[in-house]
């Protein structure tokens, strides 16, 4: 679980985000295109928040996550989960 948490955190930190300086290549793009940059940044922020939560859960509650997965697998084998 720690390795998974580290991987998620690494991906979170590597998620690209458009800032003012990185928009220079888009100077020829109409203003409508810049709305997509804002949308992309919103998606990036949501991903970073979600990845941070997942990383924290994997670090702090890995035992609970493992037990829940074992319980779910046992229920699936017993045929109580469809």
C-alpha positions, 0 to 999 in steps of 0.5 A, spaced: 500 500 500 505 504 501 508 503 494 501 505 491 501 511 495 507 513 493 506 512 486 499 516 486 503 522 490 508 522 484 503 522 479 499 528 483 505 532 483 507 531 476 500 533 473 501 538 468 497 545 469 497 551 465 500 557 468 501 564 465 508 563 463 506 556 459 501 560 455 506 563 450 505 557 445 498 559 445 498 566 443 495 565 437 489 561 440 483 565 440 480 567 447 475 561 446 481 556 446 483 559 453 476 557 456 479 550 455 485 552 458 481 554 464 477 547 464 483 543 463 486 547 470 479 545 473 480 538 472 487 538 474 486 541 480 480 536 481 485 530 480 490 533 484 485 533 490 483 526 489 490 524 488 492 527 495 486 524 498 487 517 495 494 517 497 493 519 504 488 514 505 493 509 502 498 511 507 494 512 513 488 506 513 492 501 508 490 496 514 482 498 513 483 498 505 486 491 505 481 488 510 475 491 506 478 488 500 478 481 503 471 482 506 469 484 499 472 478 496 470 473 501 463 475 499 464 475 492 466 468 493 460 466 497 455 469 492 452 474 496 455 480 492 453 481 484 
